[in-house]
Amino acid sequence: MDELYPEIEPYDHGMLEVGDGNQVYWETCGNPAGTPAVFLHGGPGGGCSPRHRRMFDPDRYRLVLFDQRGCGRSTPDAALPETDLTANTTEHLLADIELLRAHLGIDRWVVCGGSWGSTLALAYAQAHIDRISALIVAGVFTARASELHWSYGGGSAFLFPQAWQRFRDGAPPGTADGDLIEAYHRLLSDPDPQVRERAAVAWCEWEAATVSLRPRDGLLEELTDPEFAFGFARLVTHYFRNAAWLPEGALLRQADALAEVPGAIVQGRWDFQTPPLTAWELHLVWPRAEFTMVEDAGHSAEEPAVAKAMIEATDRFA
């Protein structure tokens, strides 16, 4: 895609011991003397990818990417049923970010995150405001009950009735719409591997149906690959059945802490997973952030218009 910077390889990488038996994969890309930045991937459980490197100018940024606990190249892998997720919470991830920053000798950095990564970015910024030089969030999600209801409780069923019916059919008969996250969590914990696989694939089929404004070749196959789907679905349901361990509305209520932080909010007009209202509400309490409503775009940063807007934002703070 022309909007993206050229493909690059990391100049350094490693595994960071973060406690509780977890090791987190990290990598640094671009210019070692550039502006430090960290990209927080979506999911939970999505992992970072080579494409994420390409949203930052490699001549001007020292970019840090890492796979959050339980996913990607981090260990232990949530895709292994025996992996204990007790020590995999938002609080643990925030501590991991701080540990990684200190490990790399970075004082302050640009923090960028999309989707679940925006949740983590907002929580991190509010907890460690002195470590933020700028904040960029896209596809804004704050884990409120209304947002979880939209994605997994029947709200978006009005737009995707066929895919919603398939998603509901993947849960045990009689499951109420408001109980689907919990129902899938139980299925993903079933001792029968075939039950777990069916549930994981059904969950990820629903994710694939709603993530983009227009279908993308290969997306369904990518998300429903059993090797990816189980770990992803397991982590998403683990986090969302607990509302990401965030008090209701806290990230918006506490956003006044960002008053002096320069930043950007990027939102697809036709985002079916994290509707634009949340991004607009964030802008109202964080007016210093430049707000970009990307027309003709959905949720995914794979969409050219969203990627272009995110690159324009990262360029501003390089």
N, C-alpha and C positions, 0 to 999 in steps of 0.2 A: 504494500500500500504506500502511495506516495506521501501520505500524511506522516508516516512514521520515520524516525531516524534510522540509519542503516543498522543492520544486524551487527552485534558486538558480542564478544566473549568476556567473561569476568577476568580481571587481572589478579584477583585473590578470592579464595573461598575457604570454608572450613565448617567444622561442627562445634557448636558452643554448648557446653554442659550447663543446663539451666536449673538443675535440681529435679527431685522427684523421679529420677531415672530417665529424664528426658534429655535428648540432644537435639539442638535446632540447627538446621543447615542454613548457612548464610553465604552471600557472595557480594563482592564489590566490583563495580563496572565504571567505565568512563575514565575521567581524569583524576588521579590520586590527589591532585592539588585543587580540585574543583570545589564548588559549593556542595557541602554534604546534604544528602537527601535520603529518605527511606520510603519505600513503597510498601503499603500494607495490602495484601491480596484479599480477595473476597472469599465467600463461603458461608460460614467457617468450613475450612477443609479444602478450599480450591487450590491452594499452592501457588507459588510464583512461577512464571514462565518466561522464556526468552523474549516474548513479545513485550512484556512489561519494561524491559530494558530500553525499548525503542521509543518510549514516550518522554525521554529525557535527553537533552543535548549532551552527547558523550564528551564534547570538548569543554563543557562548562560545569558538569556535575560529577561529583563522586557519589555514585548511586549505590545504595545498600538495598538488597532484596533478601528476604528470608522466608522459609516455609514455617508457618506457625505449628505449634505442637500437634503432633499426630498426623501430619499430612506431608505430601511431597517427599522430600528426602530426609525429613526429620524423623527421629526414632524415639519411642516405638511407634509403629504405624497403627492408626485407628482402624485400618482395614483388616487388622488381625483381631478376631473376636476376643482374644484373651487380653488385649490391651486395656488397661484400667484407665478410665477417663476422669477419675476423681480429681486429679491435679491438672485438669485441662479446663480452665475457666477464664473469663475475661480478665480477672485479677492476675492470674498467672501469665497471660499473654502480655499484659501491660508491664509486668515485672521483667519479662523476657526482652521486651523492646529496650528498656532501660539498661539491662545487663549488656545487651549487644552494643548499645551506644557507648557505654563505658569501655567495653572490650576493644572497640575500634578507635578509642581516643577522640571521639567527636564531642564537642561542647554543645553546639546547637545545630539543628538541621531542619530542612524543609520536610514536612511530613505530608505524604500523599496517600489517599486510600479511596477505593471505590466499593460500593455496595456494603457488604459486611466490613470491608476495609475502612469505609467511612465511619462506621460505628466505632471501630477500634481507634481510628485517628482522632475522633472527637473526644473519646474517653481519655486517651493518652494526653492530648493537648490540655485538657482541663485539669489533669492530675500533675502535669509536668510543664506548666506554661513557660518556665524559664529555659526550657530546652527547645523551644519552637522558634524558628526564624520566619516560617510561613507555613500555612496550612491549606492544603488543596483536597477537597472532597467531591466525589462524584456519585451519582445514583444514591442519594442520601437515605440512610436507614438508621433509625434510633431505637429499634426493638420495643416500641410501644405496643400495647395490646391492639390498637387499631391497625397498625401496620402489619402485625402478625396475622390478624384476622383477614386483612385484604389478601395476603399471599397464600395463607394456608387454612383459612376458616370460611371461605366461601365468597369473599368480596369480589375477587376477579373471576369467579364463575360466571358472572354476567357477560363477560367478554369471551370466555373460553369454555363454553358449556360442554363440548365433547371431551376435551382434555380433562376438564374437571370431573366429569363422570368417570373417566378411566382412573383418575387419581383416587376418587372416593371408592371405586370398586376394588382398589388395592387394599383397602382397610377392611377389618372384619365387619360382617353385616350388622347393621344397627348402630354403627359408630356415628355420633353426632358430628356435624361440621366443625364445631369448636373443639373437638377432641382428636382431630386427625394427627396432629403432631405427636401427641402422647401415644396414639394407637400405632403409628409407624415406628415410634421408638421401641415399643414392646415387640413388634415384629422383627425389628433389627437386632433384638436381643434374644430371639428365639434360638433354641438349641439346634434346630433343623437348618442346615446351610441352604437348602432350597427355599425355605420360607424367607430367610434373610436376603437371599439374592433377588427373589421376586419383589420384595418390599423396596430394596435399594433401587432396582431398575424402575419401578413404578414412581418412586419419589423423583428420580432424576428425569423421567419422561415429562413430569409436570414442570420441573425447572426449565427443561429445554423448550417447552411450549410457550413459556412466558418471558423468556430472557431477552428476546430481540423483537424489534418491530417487524422485521421480515425474516423468513427462514434462512438459515445459513447452512450451506452444504457441509455435511460431516459433523455438525454440532450434536445431533441426537446420538450418533454412534459414539462420539467422544464422551458424552456425559453418561451414557448407559453402559459403557464398558464395565463389566463386573469388577475388574480390578480397581477402578476409580470409584464407581458408584457406591459401593458399600461403605468405604471410609468416609466419603463425602456426606452421604445421607446420615450416617451414624453421628458425625460431628454436628451437622446442622440441627438434627432433632435434639441432640444433647444440649446444645446451646439454647435453642428456641423454646424448648419445654420449660427452661428456666429464665426466659426473657433476658438471656445473656447476663443474668445476675445484676441487672441494672434496675434501680428503682424506677417506677413508671414515670416517664417524661423527664428523667433527670438530665439527659444530655441537652435537651432544649432549655430546660429550666436553668441550667448552670452555664449556658453559652455566653452569658454576659462576661464571663471570665476571659473571653476571647476578644474583648473590645479593642485592645491595642494590637492584636495580631493581624498582620496582612494575610490575605488569603483569597481563595476562589471557590465558588460552588458551581459545579457543572451538573446539569440535569437534563435528561432526555424528555421531551414533551410527552412522548408516548411510552413512558416507562411503566410497564405492567407489573413489575415486581416491587418497585419502590416509587409510588406515584409522586408527582411533583410537589404536592402540598407540603410534604415534610421538608423538602429543600427550601421552599419559600418561607416556611415558618422559621427555619434556621436563619435565613437571611434577615428576617425581621428583627431577630435578637442579636445578629452579628452583621450589622449593616456595612462594616468596613470591607467585608468580603465582596469581591466582584461576582455578581450573579449572572450566569449564562444559561438560558433556557435553549437547549439545542432542538430546533425544529426538525421534524422528519427523522426522529431517532427514538430508540427505546432505551433499555437498561444497559445493554452490554457495551463495554469499551472496545469490543471487536468491531462495532459499527463505525464506519469512517468518520461521520460527523461528530460522534462523541470523542473519538481518539483525537481528532483535530482540535477540539475545544480543550481537551486536557493538555495537549502539547502547547497550545497557546498560553495556558496557565503556567505550566512548568517553565516555559521560556521567560515569563515575566519575573520569576523569582530566582533565576539561575545565578 
